Amino acid sequence: MKVEVRADNTAHITGYVNVVERKSRPVMTPHGKCIEIVEQRAFEQALERAGDVSVTVDHNNSHIYASTSNNTLKLYEDNIGLHADVIISAPDVVELAKKGKIKGWSFGMYNVVDDLEQRADDIPIRHIKSLDLDHITLVVNKCPVYSATSVELRADTETEIEERASTENVEVSIEQKEVVKVDYTDFENRINSLKVAK
């Protein structure tokens, strides 16, 4: 994750929300404890189906900080995984970015289509073949390596939202406003010449 605090007091945050075809740490799922692998193109297909995808902090959807609908969030899947490019102008999040408080990414998914690979000597591997992307979140106060499931009311139906987080090295850079030094020498010389003339 790269966090750049710009001179215009916005935070530009980029990085991979999730890497495809890579085993996760053990996470709790509707199948119990599993290792997850998100298959290639699952995010790409989710983005093709998605409406507006929003950016929150710590999965708190009471405040939306960016979204695909207003072009402050750009998402795509490449051969590495789901990549996010976010511009945030909210002062509280920009301040968190300046202080290096943003720890990683997380995302919410639902309508998950999976295949469970049972293993005799280890916990199962859950292959996620398809999903719908609910939201992207910046992790600040929660441990970046966690999973959670919540049931939320969406359009009068209960939807099970699974949340997954990832950690990566966070690189923070702060762009300084350029200070333009004004040369007052001519003005001072004119004032001094007027004083002498008196």
C-alpha positions as CSV (number, residue, x, y, z in Angstrom):
1,M,0.0,0.0,0.0
2,K,1.3,3.4,-0.9
3,V,-0.2,6.5,0.9
4,E,0.7,9.9,-0.5
5,V,-0.5,13.0,1.3
6,R,-0.6,15.7,-1.3
7,A,-0.1,19.5,-0.9
8,D,-3.8,20.1,-1.6
9,N,-4.6,18.1,1.6
10,T,-5.9,15.0,-0.1
11,A,-4.7,11.5,0.4
12,H,-3.9,9.3,-2.6
13,I,-3.9,5.7,-1.6
14,T,-3.0,2.8,-3.9
15,G,-2.3,-0.9,-3.6
16,Y,-3.6,-4.4,-3.8
17,V,-6.7,-5.1,-1.7
18,N,-6.3,-8.9,-2.3
19,V,-3.9,-11.1,-4.2
20,V,-5.5,-13.8,-6.3
21,E,-4.4,-17.4,-6.3
22,R,-2.6,-17.0,-3.0
23,K,-3.4,-18.9,0.1
24,S,-4.7,-16.8,3.0
25,R,-4.0,-17.4,6.6
26,P,-6.7,-19.5,8.3
27,V,-10.0,-17.6,8.4
28,M,-13.5,-18.3,9.7
29,T,-16.0,-18.8,6.9
30,P,-19.5,-20.2,6.7
31,H,-17.8,-23.6,6.3
32,G,-15.8,-23.1,9.5
33,K,-12.1,-22.5,9.6
34,C,-10.5,-22.6,6.1
35,I,-7.6,-21.3,4.1
36,E,-9.0,-19.2,1.2
37,I,-7.9,-18.7,-2.3
38,V,-9.7,-16.2,-4.5
39,E,-9.5,-17.5,-8.1
40,Q,-8.3,-15.4,-11.0
41,R,-11.0,-13.3,-12.6
42,A,-13.4,-13.5,-9.6
43,F,-12.8,-9.8,-8.8
44,E,-12.9,-8.8,-12.5
45,Q,-16.3,-10.5,-12.9
46,A,-17.5,-8.9,-9.7
47,L,-16.5,-5.5,-10.9
48,E,-18.4,-6.0,-14.2
49,R,-21.6,-6.8,-12.1
50,A,-21.0,-4.1,-9.4
51,G,-22.9,-0.9,-9.0
52,D,-21.3,1.7,-6.9
53,V,-18.5,0.4,-4.7
54,S,-17.6,2.6,-1.8
55,V,-14.6,3.2,0.5
56,T,-15.1,3.2,4.3
57,V,-12.9,3.1,7.3
58,D,-12.9,-0.1,9.5
59,H,-16.1,-1.3,7.7
60,N,-18.1,1.5,9.2
61,N,-20.6,2.3,6.5
62,S,-22.0,5.4,8.3
63,H,-19.5,7.5,6.3
64,I,-18.4,7.0,2.7
65,Y,-15.0,8.5,1.9
66,A,-14.8,7.7,-1.8
67,S,-16.7,5.7,-4.4
68,T,-16.6,4.4,-8.0
69,S,-19.6,6.5,-8.9
70,N,-17.8,9.8,-8.3
71,N,-14.4,8.6,-9.7
72,T,-12.6,8.9,-6.3
73,L,-12.2,5.1,-6.4
74,K,-10.8,3.1,-9.3
75,L,-10.7,-0.7,-9.1
76,Y,-9.4,-3.3,-11.4
77,E,-8.1,-6.9,-11.4
78,D,-4.8,-7.6,-13.0
79,N,-2.6,-10.8,-12.9
80,I,-1.7,-10.0,-9.3
81,G,-5.1,-9.2,-7.8
82,L,-7.6,-6.6,-7.0
83,H,-6.0,-3.1,-7.2
84,A,-7.5,0.0,-5.7
85,D,-6.7,3.7,-6.4
86,V,-8.4,6.1,-4.0
87,I,-8.4,9.8,-3.6
88,I,-9.7,11.0,-0.2
89,S,-10.3,14.6,0.8
90,A,-11.9,14.1,4.3
91,P,-9.6,15.9,6.8
92,D,-9.9,13.2,9.4
93,V,-8.7,10.4,7.1
94,V,-6.0,12.7,5.6
95,E,-4.8,13.3,9.2
96,L,-4.7,9.5,9.8
97,A,-2.7,9.1,6.6
98,K,-0.2,11.7,7.7
99,K,0.3,10.0,11.0
100,G,0.8,6.6,9.4
101,K,-2.3,5.1,11.1
102,I,-3.7,3.3,8.0
103,K,-2.6,-0.3,8.3
104,G,-4.0,-2.0,5.3
105,W,-7.0,-2.8,3.1
106,S,-10.1,-4.9,3.7
107,F,-13.2,-5.7,1.6
108,G,-16.7,-7.0,2.0
109,M,-18.1,-9.7,-0.2
110,Y,-21.4,-11.5,-0.6
111,N,-23.1,-14.1,-2.9
112,V,-19.9,-16.1,-2.7
113,V,-19.7,-19.2,-4.9
114,D,-17.0,-21.5,-3.6
115,D,-15.6,-25.0,-3.8
116,L,-14.3,-26.7,-0.6
117,E,-11.1,-28.8,-1.0
118,Q,-11.0,-31.2,2.0
119,R,-7.5,-32.2,3.2
120,A,-6.9,-35.2,5.4
121,D,-4.0,-33.7,7.4
122,D,-4.9,-30.0,7.4
123,I,-7.8,-27.5,7.3
124,P,-9.8,-27.3,4.1
125,I,-9.0,-24.9,1.3
126,R,-11.9,-22.7,0.2
127,H,-11.6,-21.8,-3.5
128,I,-13.6,-18.7,-4.1
129,K,-14.8,-18.9,-7.7
130,S,-17.2,-15.9,-7.7
131,L,-18.3,-13.1,-5.4
132,D,-20.1,-9.8,-5.4
133,L,-18.0,-6.9,-4.0
134,D,-19.8,-4.9,-1.4
135,H,-17.2,-2.3,-0.3
136,I,-13.5,-1.6,0.2
137,T,-12.3,-0.3,3.6
138,L,-9.2,1.2,5.0
139,V,-8.0,-0.6,8.2
140,V,-7.2,1.8,11.0
141,N,-8.3,0.5,14.4
142,K,-8.9,-3.2,13.6
143,C,-6.2,-5.8,13.3
144,P,-5.4,-6.1,9.5
145,V,-5.4,-9.9,9.6
146,Y,-8.9,-10.9,10.4
147,S,-12.1,-12.2,9.0
148,A,-15.6,-11.5,10.1
149,T,-19.2,-12.2,8.9
150,S,-22.1,-9.9,9.5
151,V,-25.7,-10.2,8.4
152,E,-27.0,-6.8,7.1
153,L,-30.4,-5.7,5.7
154,R,-30.1,-4.9,2.1
155,A,-33.1,-4.0,0.0
156,D,-35.4,-5.7,2.5
157,T,-33.5,-9.0,2.4
158,E,-30.8,-10.2,4.8
159,T,-27.4,-10.5,3.1
160,E,-24.4,-12.2,4.6
161,I,-21.4,-10.0,4.2
162,E,-18.0,-11.6,4.7
163,E,-15.1,-9.3,5.5
164,R,-11.5,-10.0,4.7
165,A,-8.4,-8.0,5.4
166,S,-4.9,-8.1,4.1
167,T,-1.6,-6.6,5.3
168,E,1.2,-5.2,3.3
169,N,4.0,-2.7,3.8
170,V,2.6,0.8,4.0
171,E,4.7,3.5,2.5
172,V,3.7,7.0,3.4
173,S,4.9,10.1,1.7
174,I,3.9,13.7,2.4
175,E,4.1,16.3,-0.3
176,Q,5.1,19.7,1.0
177,K,3.6,22.9,-0.2
178,E,6.2,24.8,-2.2
179,V,7.1,28.0,-0.4
180,V,7.7,30.8,-2.8
181,K,10.1,33.4,-1.5
182,V,9.3,36.9,-2.6
183,D,12.1,39.3,-3.3
184,Y,11.2,42.7,-1.8
185,T,14.6,44.4,-2.6
186,D,13.3,46.8,-5.2
187,F,10.4,47.8,-3.0
188,E,12.7,48.3,0.0
189,N,15.1,50.4,-2.1
190,R,12.2,52.6,-3.3
191,I,11.1,53.2,0.3
192,N,14.6,54.0,1.4
193,S,15.0,56.5,-1.5
194,L,11.8,58.2,-0.4
195,K,13.1,58.5,3.1
196,V,16.4,60.0,1.9
197,A,14.5,62.5,-0.4
198,K,12.7,64.0,2.7
